Structure formats: C-alpha cells, structure tokens
Amino acid sequence: IMEATAPLVVKPTNIKELAESPDLRFIPCNYVHDSCYSNSSATNDIDDSDSIPVVDFSLLTSHDSHQRSTAIHHLTKACQDWGFFVVVNHGIPENLMKSVIDCTHEFFNLPEEEKHKFTGKHVLDPIRYGTSFNTSKENVFFWRDFLKVFVHPHFHSPTKPQPCSEKLREVARNLLGGISESLGLEESYLDKDLDLESGLQIFVGNYYPPCPQPELTMGMPPHSDHGLLTLLIHNQVGGLQVQYQGKWINVNALPNSLLVNIGDHLEIFSNGKYKSNIHRAVVNNKVTRISVAIAHGPSLDTIVRPASPLMEKENSPSAYYIPMKYKDYLEMQQSNQLNAKSCLERVKIPRS
C-alpha cells in the first residue's frame, strides 16, 4: 500500500485546495495514517445504525407527564448505553437546517485570501479557520478543513448570521433539562449549576472533500468532545462513525434529524454515570461531506465537577473527576493532538 503512495510531503494550508489539485492520484505521505490499516471497514466496522437510540423531542417537551416520562426513559438508556442518540421531531424546519449547510458550503467556497482573514492564532479566538485539527502539534494531518465560530454568549460570524444557532441552543437546553431529571435531579439543576445562560456555544463547520485514497487517511481521528452535548447536522453524505461496545457503527441519519453525542463535561457532571462518546469521521473518493457540529458547554469560567447531590447519593468521599474550569479544559484539549479520551483521563481519579 505504501508503495502506491507518492512520497510527496506538503505543508497543509487547506485540504480543499489540495483535493482540487489537477491530476491528484495519491495523497501526500503526511496524510497517511498507519491506524487506518488496522481500522479497515472490512474487519472492524459494521453498519448497524438502525440500533442507534432515537429520542422524540416532542414527547420530551410535552405537557403530558406520561409522554415526558417516556422520553426521559429513552434519554436515560441512550446516555447510559451509547452516549449518542438521534433526535426527531425537534421543531426546527428542514429548510432552516439546510440553509446552515448551504451557508457553510458558501464559506468554504470563498477565495482563499478571504478565508485566510479568519485564520486564528489561539483556540479561544471567536472565529477560527484552519485545516486538519492542530497542525502545530501533528506530524500526520487529517483530510478536513474547519471553521469554528463562538455564537454564544456573544455572537460572532465571518460572513452573515447563522440562522439556526438559537433554535439549536433551545433544543440542547431542553435535552439537558431532561438529562438532569434522568439523573434524579431537578430539571433546572444542571442549567443553574453550570450557568448555561452564559454557556459557550461553538459552531463548527467541517469540510471533507473527496480523497483519491480514502482508505489511507481520516477526516477526524477517534475522539470525544469537550462540553456537555454536541448537536450535528450534515449534507446527507455518510462518514460519521460512533464507537459502541468496541465496534464502529456507521451513522445513517434519519431525514431532518439531529445527531447528538455526550461530551466530556456531562460525563464529569454525572460522575461517570453517562460516558462521553468516542466518534470519528471517514472520507470517500466521490463526493464532499459537509457537517456542522454545534457544541454546547458551561460558561467558560464555570468550574465543572460532579454534581453534589450525586456525590451525596453515592456516599463518595471525593469526586472521581478533578474540578477544573471549563476554559482551562477546552484550552488543554484544543491545544494538543486528538487521541480518544486522553484529556478526560488527565482529570480522572481512578476508583479504588
């Protein structure tokens, strides 16, 4: 396989420009991931997305106590078993979700000099355009360009406002209210304890163009997300895979649905009852995949620790996760290489 790969090394500026290079038949060797050989879809991946949990948002927000109880039961199972679920009947119009994808596509189609005006220098820059994940730390790069924009508590935009961020934030807060109840807490406990009114919401646009050797590279490596919940929409091109019981599951989203995964800080808040989900992005050789992930977290200055009532309930002498300011955790994760849940492991106290 390696003999078929040109020994070309390129310094990444953006993957879109590389992918559109004339006569590109082989990817540069600094985009080839050794892990791809052992992770081939023929041996490890299964396509079993029908088993992914589905949460009906209309039941969760229903005034009927039985319907709400049913939705919270589904949320509990999804959080315990998968750390990932699909949300249907969320009330966001399909054309509005499509416009988010279209606006994202428009940004990546801008001339390079326009996009590079937004090249960030620090992980907390409110608008940051780049490629791969962290090129200053990586020796091997990922087949991905990205745009990261802080849209709450202060709204930023590189071109024009994203029309969907407030509605997605409303969905996330309702889901977190249900999750708070599922942990045996009051519906508003998580919201107040983690200061979600001033919570950080980050819009992340991902651009994965066609790749001539998709089996040799990755769009994004296996990783978990910082924050509480990440809501994701995409242009109906497959590529997201989630880990479940040691196997990779190809995610085929239901029409007009939201894909949701638990982040590291919900695992910390629940004291390990709910685990953040490991997922990755693979690429193809035919069509561009565009996804938009909207990460929802506490306020930047909130110190995240396991919820006190959960600690008292479990009679734990101390938390199993070291309390840490959300801002510090975000900087730690985004300033290093992505490697599964390595950042979360750094704040985890082994259970005796």
C-alpha positions in Angstrom: 0.0 0.0 0.0 2.8 2.4 0.9 4.5 1.8 -2.5 1.3 3.2 -4.2 1.5 6.4 -2.2 3.6 9.2 -3.6 6.5 10.2 -1.3 5.2 13.8 -1.5 5.1 15.8 1.7 3.0 19.0 1.7 2.7 21.7 4.2 -1.1 22.0 4.8 -2.7 25.3 4.0 -6.2 23.8 3.3 -7.4 20.5 2.2 -9.9 21.8 -0.3 -7.1 23.3 -2.5 -5.1 20.0 -2.2 -8.1 17.9 -3.1 -8.8 20.0 -6.2 -5.2 19.8 -7.5 -5.1 18.6 -11.1 -4.1 15.0 -11.6 -4.1 14.2 -7.8 -4.0 10.4 -7.7 -2.1 9.8 -4.5 -2.3 11.6 -1.2 0.8 13.1 0.3 2.5 10.7 2.8 2.0 13.1 5.7 -1.7 12.4 5.3 -1.4 8.6 5.6 -2.4 7.2 8.9 -1.0 3.8 10.0 -4.1 3.3 12.1 -6.2 3.1 9.0 -4.8 -0.3 8.2 -6.0 -1.9 11.4 -9.3 0.0 11.3 -10.4 -1.2 7.8 -14.1 -1.4 7.3 -13.8 -5.0 6.2 -12.7 -6.1 9.7 -13.9 -3.7 12.4 -16.8 -1.6 11.1 -20.4 -2.6 11.0 -23.3 -0.9 9.5 -26.0 -1.2 12.2 -27.3 2.3 12.5 -30.9 1.0 13.0 -30.0 0.2 16.5 -28.9 3.8 17.5 -31.3 5.2 20.1 -33.9 7.7 19.0 -35.3 10.4 21.2 -38.6 12.1 20.3 -38.2 15.7 21.3 -41.9 16.4 21.0 -42.5 13.9 23.8 -39.8 15.5 26.0 -41.4 18.9 25.7 -45.0 17.6 26.1 -47.2 18.7 28.9 -48.4 15.1 29.2 -46.4 13.7 32.1 -46.5 10.1 30.7 -45.1 11.2 27.4 -42.4 13.2 29.1 -41.6 10.3 31.3 -41.3 8.0 28.2 -38.9 10.5 26.6 -36.7 10.8 29.7 -36.6 6.9 29.9 -35.3 6.9 26.3 -32.8 9.6 27.1 -31.5 7.7 30.2 -31.0 4.5 28.1 -29.3 6.4 25.3 -26.9 8.2 27.7 -26.1 5.1 29.7 -25.7 2.6 26.8 -24.4 4.7 23.9 -23.5 8.3 24.8 -25.1 9.1 21.4 -28.6 9.3 20.0 -30.8 10.7 17.2 -33.3 13.4 18.0 -36.5 13.6 15.9 -39.5 16.0 15.9 -37.3 18.8 17.3 -39.3 21.5 15.6 -36.5 23.1 13.5 -37.7 23.4 9.9 -35.8 21.4 7.4 -35.2 24.3 5.1 -33.6 26.2 8.1 -31.2 23.3 8.7 -30.4 23.1 5.0 -29.6 26.8 5.0 -27.0 26.2 7.7 -25.3 23.7 5.5 -25.6 26.0 2.4 -24.0 28.9 4.3 -21.2 26.7 5.5 -20.6 25.5 1.9 -20.5 29.1 0.7 -17.8 30.0 3.3 -15.5 27.1 2.2 -16.1 28.2 -1.5 -14.8 31.7 -0.8 -11.4 32.6 -2.3 -8.5 31.5 -0.2 -7.4 35.1 0.6 -10.9 35.7 2.1 -10.9 32.6 4.2 -7.4 33.2 5.5 -8.5 36.5 7.0 -10.1 34.3 9.7 -7.1 32.1 10.4 -6.9 32.0 14.2 -3.9 32.0 16.4 -5.4 30.8 19.6 -8.0 28.1 20.4 -10.2 30.8 22.2 -10.3 33.1 19.2 -14.0 33.7 18.5 -13.6 32.9 14.8 -11.0 30.4 13.6 -10.5 28.9 10.1 -8.0 26.1 9.6 -7.2 22.7 8.4 -6.7 19.2 10.0 -7.1 19.6 13.8 -3.9 21.2 15.2 -1.2 21.4 12.6 1.3 22.8 15.1 1.3 19.5 17.0 0.6 16.9 14.3 3.0 15.0 12.2 0.3 13.4 10.1 -2.7 15.5 9.1 -6.4 15.0 8.6 -8.4 15.3 5.4 -10.5 18.2 6.7 -10.9 22.0 6.7 -12.8 23.7 9.5 -14.5 26.9 10.6 -15.0 27.4 14.4 -17.2 30.3 15.5 -18.4 31.3 19.0 -22.1 32.1 18.7 -23.0 32.3 22.5 -22.9 34.1 24.9 -21.6 36.6 22.3 -22.5 36.1 18.7 -19.7 36.2 16.0 -19.9 35.5 12.3 -17.3 35.6 9.5 -19.9 36.4 6.8 -23.6 36.5 7.8 -25.5 35.3 10.8 -26.2 31.6 11.1 -30.0 31.4 11.3 -30.2 28.2 13.4 -28.0 28.6 16.4 -30.6 30.0 18.8 -33.1 27.2 18.0 -30.3 24.5 18.4 -29.4 26.1 21.7 -33.0 25.8 22.8 -33.1 22.1 21.8 -29.9 21.5 23.7 -31.1 23.1 26.9 -34.3 21.1 26.8 -32.3 17.9 26.3 -30.1 18.8 29.2 -33.1 19.5 31.4 -34.4 16.0 30.6 -30.9 14.6 31.3 -30.8 16.4 34.6 -34.1 14.8 35.6 -32.8 11.4 34.4 -30.0 11.7 36.9 -32.6 12.2 39.7 -32.0 16.0 39.9 -34.4 18.8 39.3 -34.9 19.7 35.7 -33.2 23.1 36.2 -30.3 21.8 38.3 -27.8 21.3 35.6 -28.7 24.5 33.8 -28.2 26.6 37.0 -25.2 24.7 38.3 -23.2 25.1 35.1 -24.5 28.5 34.2 -26.0 27.6 30.8 -27.5 31.1 30.5 -23.9 32.2 29.8 -22.9 28.9 28.4 -20.4 28.6 25.5 -21.9 27.6 22.1 -19.5 26.9 19.3 -20.5 26.4 15.6 -18.0 24.1 13.9 -18.3 23.7 10.1 -16.4 20.7 8.8 -15.4 20.3 5.1 -14.3 16.8 3.9 -13.6 16.9 0.1 -13.3 13.7 -2.0 -10.0 11.9 -1.4 -8.3 9.7 -4.1 -7.2 7.2 -1.4 -9.8 7.4 1.4 -8.7 4.1 3.0 -5.3 5.6 3.9 -6.4 8.7 5.7 -9.1 10.1 8.1 -11.3 13.1 8.3 -11.1 13.2 12.1 -9.5 10.7 14.4 -11.3 8.8 17.2 -12.1 11.4 19.9 -14.6 12.6 22.4 -15.9 16.2 22.6 -15.4 18.8 25.3 -18.6 20.3 26.7 -22.0 18.8 27.5 -23.7 18.0 24.3 -22.8 18.3 20.6 -25.6 18.5 18.1 -24.7 17.7 14.5 -26.4 18.2 11.1 -24.8 17.3 7.7 -25.5 17.2 4.0 -26.7 13.6 4.0 -23.3 12.2 3.0 -22.1 9.4 5.3 -18.9 9.5 7.1 -19.6 9.7 10.9 -18.9 6.6 12.8 -19.5 6.1 16.5 -18.0 3.6 18.8 -20.3 1.1 20.6 -19.1 -1.9 22.6 -15.7 -1.8 20.9 -17.1 -1.7 17.3 -17.5 1.2 14.9 -21.1 1.9 13.8 -21.8 3.8 10.5 -24.3 6.5 11.2 -27.1 7.0 8.6 -29.2 9.8 9.9 -33.0 9.9 9.7 -34.3 12.7 7.5 -34.5 16.1 9.3 -33.0 14.6 12.5 -30.2 15.9 14.8 -27.3 13.7 15.8 -26.4 14.2 19.4 -23.4 13.0 21.4 -22.4 13.4 25.1 -19.4 15.4 25.8 -16.7 15.0 28.5 -18.2 17.6 30.8 -21.5 15.7 31.0 -19.5 12.6 32.0 -17.8 14.7 34.7 -21.1 16.2 35.9 -22.8 12.8 36.1 -19.7 11.4 37.9 -19.2 8.8 35.2 -22.8 7.6 35.1 -23.0 8.9 31.5 -19.9 8.4 29.3 -18.8 10.8 26.6 -18.9 9.1 23.2 -15.9 8.3 21.0 -16.5 9.0 17.3 -14.5 9.7 14.1 -15.0 10.9 10.6 -14.0 8.9 7.5 -13.8 10.2 3.9 -14.7 8.9 0.5 -13.5 9.3 -3.1 -16.7 10.6 -4.7 -18.4 13.5 -3.0 -17.8 16.3 -0.5 -19.2 15.8 3.0 -20.1 18.9 5.0 -21.1 18.6 8.6 -22.0 21.3 11.2 -21.4 20.4 14.8 -22.8 22.8 17.5 -21.0 22.2 20.8 -22.9 23.3 24.0 -20.9 23.7 27.2 -21.0 25.6 30.5 -19.8 29.1 30.8 -16.1 29.5 30.3 -15.4 30.4 33.9 -17.5 27.6 35.4 -15.6 25.0 37.4 -17.0 21.7 36.4 -17.2 18.9 39.0 -19.6 16.0 39.7 -23.0 17.2 40.9 -23.0 17.4 44.7 -26.4 15.5 45.1 -24.9 12.7 43.1 -21.9 12.5 45.3 -24.0 12.5 48.4 -26.3 9.9 47.0 -23.3 7.6 46.2 -21.7 8.4 49.6 -18.5 9.1 47.7 -15.7 10.6 49.9 -14.4 12.6 46.9 -15.2 13.2 43.3 -13.9 10.8 40.6 -13.0 13.8 38.4 -10.8 16.7 39.4 -12.7 20.0 39.4 -11.5 22.2 36.5 -12.5 25.4 34.9 -14.2 24.8 31.6 -12.0 27.3 29.8 -8.8 25.5 31.0 -10.1 22.1 29.9 -11.0 23.5 26.5 -7.6 25.0 26.0 -5.9 21.8 27.1 -7.9 19.7 24.6 -7.8 22.0 21.7 -4.1 22.8 22.1 -3.0 19.1 21.8 -3.4 16.2 19.4 -6.8 14.4 19.5 -6.4 11.0 21.0 -9.7 9.3 22.1 -10.4 10.5 25.6 -6.8 11.3 26.7 -7.7 14.7 28.0 -10.5 13.4 30.2 -8.2 10.7 31.5 -5.9 13.5 32.8 -8.7 14.8 35.1 -10.0 11.4 36.2 -9.3 9.9 39.6 -9.1 6.1 39.5 -11.8 4.4 41.5 -10.4 2.3 44.4 
